[in-house]
Every structure is written in C-alpha cells, then in structure tokens.
Amino acid sequence: MNLLDKLKEVQIEKKALLAANFYNLETCKGIVQAAGKLNSSVILQVTPGSIDYMGLKTAIAIARTVSAKEKIQAWLHLDHCSNIELIKLCLDEGFDSVMIDASDKEIGENISITREVVKIAEPYHVNVEAELDTSQNQILKLTKINSRNPWKRKDLLKRLELHHWQ
C-alpha cells in the first residue's frame, strides 16, 4: 500500500499513523521495533541535517533494512526541507513523502515554491507536505482554519491550488 492510500485509510478509520524522525541506525531501530511490537505501520522521517550526517543512500538503506527485518510497513519522508534539489533527489531515490519548508519566505513566495514542489512531485504519486508560516499569528490563524472550520480549510487549499487527500 502506498502512503497516500494509507493516509486515506487511517483517516476513514479515525486512527493515527506515527511519523518519527530518525538520526542513525539506533534511533531507526527503536522506532521500528516499537511499531513492530504494536503491529503498526510507521512513517520514518529524515531531515536534511540527518541526510548530511548519514548520507542519503545510508539513510535509505537503514530505513528499508530495519523495517524489512521487523516485517512492518514503513514509508520514508523527507522532513522540513527548503532545498528543492534535495527534494528532487529524494523523490528519485523513492521517498514516499516530502515536506517543503519555505516558512522563512513571505507567504506569496512560499505558496509559489510549494506549488512548484507539488508539480515536481506529481508524477511520483507521493505525499507532499508544506510549512506555510511559522509566525505565531499565522499558526493561530491556520489552527483556527484547520480545527474549527473545515470549509475555510478547503477554501484555503483551493486558493493554493493544492491537492489534498481528505
């Protein structure tokens, strides 16, 4: 099952899917073993810093090997990445999900960058996540949109011209 299908499934079932960052073999093993004990799937996340530390091929090998050994379904996610070239590389290497973090940009530029990443990722049929803004006011505004008024959230997504799995 691909990650997009799993996200739809857990939403319908009103369940959660753990997404946890790993930084080395030991942290990946801990996450995957815990998921295995719970007979649960997991999203294994790496940041650009973790990739710098481990190397992309090593990070992928760790995630794939450890999850195969524990016989659990795991997906690989690039977390909080501002580098579009690294996002492209991760997609080419088989990542199941990527996050573009252009939250340090003005909202208009951030939306433009996010649209670009969505377009790049579309042929891969993967999940794309975006960090819109980290300012406290914007977080409160988006929290209000997301948690209290689903129609406003859908309107925001429509205005951003982004696809969503809900």
N, C-alpha and C positions, 0 to 999 in steps of 0.2 A: 504494500500500500504506500502511495506517495504521501508526502507531508500534507499537501493541500486536502487530500481525501481524509486523512486522519484528523485534521483540524475541524473539518465539517462534521465528522463522526463524533468527536468529543463535544462539540457544541450541541448537536442534536441530543446526545445522551446527558447533557448538563454535567459533564465531567471536566477534569483539568488534565493537562499534559505538561509534565515537568520539562522545563528548559533550564539547563545549568551550564555555567562556564567551566571549562577545564583548562588547566595551565601546564600539565605534564602527565606522564603515564599514571602516576599515583592518584591524582585528582580524577582523572577519567575513570580509572578502575573503581574508585569509591562511588562515583555517581552511577555507573553502570551496574555494579554489584548491588547497590541499594534498589535500583529499579528492578533488577532481576529477582530480588527477594520479594518484591511486591508484585511480581509478574506484570510489570508495567513497561510501556514504551517510554522513550526519552528523547529530547532534543539536546544534542551535545553542541555547545556553543564555544567558539573561539573568537578572540578579539584580534585585531591587527597586532597588538603587542605580544600576544601569545604566539602568533604566527612568526613574528620576528624572533622570538625566543626559541621555539621548537623547529621552525621551518615548516612550510606548507605541507610538503609530502609527508613529513614525520607526523604532523598533527592529524592528517587524514588517516595515515596508517594506524596510529594509536586508536582513533575513534572506531574505525572499521574492525580492527583486530579484537579489541576489547569487547565490543558489542557482539561480535560473532562468537567469541569464546563463551560469553554469558548467555548466548542464544536469545537476545532481546532485540526488538526492533528499535533502531536508533536512526535519527536524522542529524545531519551536520548543518550548522547555522553559523554564518559569519556575523558577529555581533558588533554594533557601533563602529561601522567603517565609513570613513569620509573619502576614501581613495577609490575612485571608480575603476581604475586599472586593476586594483586588488580584487574588487568585486567581480570584474570580468574573469580574472584568473580563477577565482574560487568557483564561479559558475562552470567554467571549462573543466575544472577538476571534479565536478559532480556534487557540489554543495546543494543541499535541498532547500536552503533558505538563506537570504542575505538581508542585512539591515544597512540602509544608507543613513548616515547621521550627518546631516548638514545643518544641525541646530545652531551652529555658530554663525550662520548666514541670516540675512533678512528673510522674512517669510516668503516673499515672492521668489527670491533666488533659490531658497530651499525647495519650494514646490517645483520649480523648473528642474532642479537637479534630481529630485525624486521621480518626476515624470521620465527623465532620461534613463534612470536605473530601471524603472518599471518596463520601459520599452526594450532595454537591453536584455532583461531577464525573461521577457515574454516567451521567446522560443524554447526556453528551458523548462517551462511549466513549473516554476518554483514559487515559493512564498517570498514576498518582498515586504519588509517592514521599514518604516521610516520614523525618524525622530524629527518632529516638526519644529519644536522650540523648547528650550529648557528654562526659559524665564518663568518665575513663579506665577505671574499673571496669566501667561499662556497655558501653563499646566492647569491652573484652576479653570480656565475657560474650556480647555479640551476635556477635562474631567467632567465638567458640567455637561458638555455635549455628549460625551460617551456614556455617562452613567445615568443621567436624568432624562434625556430626551433623545431616543433613538432616531427620531425623524430628523433632528438637527444634525446628528452624526452622518446619516445617509446623505443629507444635503451637502455637508462638507465634503464627503467623498466624491459626490457627483461634481461639485465645483472643482475639485482637484483632478477630476477625470481619471481616478484610480479605480481599479478593480478591487473587490474585497470578497472574502469567502463567506460572509454572513448572508 
